[in-house]
Amino acid sequence: MSLTLPPPGVEVLLLILVLAAAVYDVRYRRIPNWISVGGALLGIAMNAFLYRGVPGLALSFKGLALGFGVYFLLYAVHAMGAGDVKLMGAVGALVGWQDWFGIFLITALVGGTMALLVTFLRGRLKTTVWNVGYILGEMRHGRAAYVTREELDVKSPKSVGLPHGAVIAVGTIFYLAISAHFVG
């Protein structure tokens, strides 16, 4: 995992992007396209400027492809919303694939911790552990768990979900803080 800080201008855009998405996701439980698409376009333009053309475009497009691709797979199994897919694509367009991977890992750890806390506070820890076992069993047989258990579909009102835009924002802020500590 790469622990590097993006250039200061990119860092500011990244923070604006994830904080705007987090606020919107917490309030409305969705992330609008103008935030994600705008962030991706600004990331591509900023990197093309900073890295003088093709190298910056390559950095942005590799990050966009990785972020969008990984989260699209999660979307395909109903584990993530479409707004989260586009947001992580925009994050990748801003920071490139190596920093995106670091943000992804820290976001996964933050998200897992927050999910455990929410399920514990709601008295659903035992059910959640059982559901994780069920999901893994269904995956082993090549079946989608959400088909037979509606509460495992992120789109269902029966599911216990977190606004993942907020989780991405917290993970990104942690990544930047950890990178600043080790780089600075």
URURZI-V563397 format. One record per residue. N is the residue number from 1. SS is DSSP state (A for helix, B for strand, O for the rest). PSI is psi as a letter, one per 20 degrees, with the letter a starting at -180 (* if undefined). D_CENTER is the distance of its C-alpha to the mean C-alpha in whole Angstrom. Layout:
BEGIN
N|SS|PSI|D_CENTER ; N|SS|PSI|D_CENTER
END
This chain:
BEGIN
1|O|p|16 ; 2|O|p|17 ; 3|O|m|17 ; 4|O|q|18 ; 5|O|p|18 ; 6|O|r|17 ; 7|O|q|21 ; 8|A|g|21 ; 9|A|g|21 ; 10|A|h|17 ; 11|A|g|16 ; 12|A|g|18 ; 13|A|g|16 ; 14|A|g|13 ; 15|A|g|14 ; 16|A|g|15 ; 17|A|g|12 ; 18|A|h|10 ; 19|A|g|13 ; 20|A|g|14 ; 21|A|g|11 ; 22|A|g|11 ; 23|A|g|15 ; 24|A|g|15 ; 25|A|h|12 ; 26|A|g|14 ; 27|A|g|18 ; 28|A|i|17 ; 29|O|k|15 ; 30|O|q|13 ; 31|O|o|12 ; 32|O|q|15 ; 33|A|h|15 ; 34|A|h|17 ; 35|A|g|14 ; 36|A|g|12 ; 37|A|g|15 ; 38|A|g|16 ; 39|A|g|14 ; 40|A|g|14 ; 41|A|g|18 ; 42|A|h|18 ; 43|A|g|16 ; 44|A|g|18 ; 45|A|g|21 ; 46|A|g|21 ; 47|A|h|20 ; 48|A|h|23 ; 49|A|g|25 ; 50|A|h|25 ; 51|O|j|25 ; 52|O|m|28 ; 53|O|c|27 ; 54|A|g|26 ; 55|A|h|24 ; 56|A|h|22 ; 57|A|g|21 ; 58|A|g|21 ; 59|A|g|18 ; 60|A|g|16 ; 61|A|h|17 ; 62|A|g|16 ; 63|A|g|13 ; 64|A|g|12 ; 65|A|g|13 ; 66|A|g|11 ; 67|A|g|8 ; 68|A|g|9 ; 69|A|g|11 ; 70|A|g|9 ; 71|A|h|7 ; 72|A|h|11 ; 73|A|g|12 ; 74|A|h|10 ; 75|A|h|11 ; 76|A|h|15 ; 77|O|j|15 ; 78|O|k|14 ; 79|O|i|12 ; 80|O|q|9 ; 81|O|r|10 ; 82|A|h|11 ; 83|A|h|10 ; 84|A|h|6 ; 85|A|g|7 ; 86|A|h|9 ; 87|A|g|7 ; 88|A|h|5 ; 89|A|g|8 ; 90|A|g|10 ; 91|A|g|8 ; 92|A|h|10 ; 93|A|h|13 ; 94|A|g|13 ; 95|A|i|13 ; 96|A|r|14 ; 97|A|h|13 ; 98|A|g|14 ; 99|A|h|13 ; 100|A|g|9 ; 101|A|g|10 ; 102|A|g|11 ; 103|A|g|8 ; 104|A|g|6 ; 105|A|g|9 ; 106|A|h|10 ; 107|A|h|7 ; 108|A|g|8 ; 109|A|g|11 ; 110|A|g|11 ; 111|A|g|9 ; 112|A|g|12 ; 113|A|g|15 ; 114|A|h|14 ; 115|A|g|14 ; 116|A|g|18 ; 117|A|g|19 ; 118|A|g|18 ; 119|A|h|20 ; 120|A|g|23 ; 121|A|h|23 ; 122|O|j|24 ; 123|O|k|26 ; 124|O|j|24 ; 125|A|g|23 ; 126|A|g|26 ; 127|A|g|25 ; 128|A|g|21 ; 129|A|g|23 ; 130|A|g|25 ; 131|A|h|22 ; 132|A|g|20 ; 133|A|g|23 ; 134|A|g|24 ; 135|A|g|21 ; 136|A|h|21 ; 137|A|g|25 ; 138|A|h|24 ; 139|A|h|22 ; 140|A|h|25 ; 141|O|j|27 ; 142|O|k|25 ; 143|O|q|24 ; 144|O|p|21 ; 145|A|h|22 ; 146|A|i|21 ; 147|A|g|24 ; 148|A|i|26 ; 149|O|o|24 ; 150|A|h|23 ; 151|A|i|21 ; 152|A|j|19 ; 153|O|o|18 ; 154|O|h|15 ; 155|O|i|17 ; 156|O|q|20 ; 157|O|i|21 ; 158|O|i|22 ; 159|O|q|19 ; 160|O|o|18 ; 161|O|r|14 ; 162|O|q|12 ; 163|O|o|11 ; 164|A|h|7 ; 165|A|h|7 ; 166|A|h|9 ; 167|A|g|7 ; 168|A|g|5 ; 169|A|g|8 ; 170|A|g|10 ; 171|A|g|8 ; 172|A|g|9 ; 173|A|g|12 ; 174|A|g|13 ; 175|A|g|12 ; 176|A|g|15 ; 177|A|g|17 ; 178|A|g|18 ; 179|A|g|18 ; 180|A|h|20 ; 181|A|g|22 ; 182|A|h|23 ; 183|A|g|23 ; 184|O|*|25
END
